[in-house]
Amino acid sequence: MKRYKSRIAISLEAPERTRLEKLIFERKFKNLSQAIRAAITEFLNKPELNSKTSGG
């Protein structure tokens, strides 16, 4: 199955951008997109998000 990427635009406060750039500088991520994708994936995989039932 082919996976497609979508583009989105976000606005970051300066401190958030600086923290992400520091992670890139420390070679934790290759670029901002990779860092943001990792953060979103981690957030979406949180158990408390996945355990809630709809229809509450």
Secondary structure, DSSP 8 states (H G I E B T S, - for coil): -------------HHHHHHHHHHHHTTS-SSHHHHHHHHHHHHHT-HHHHS--S--
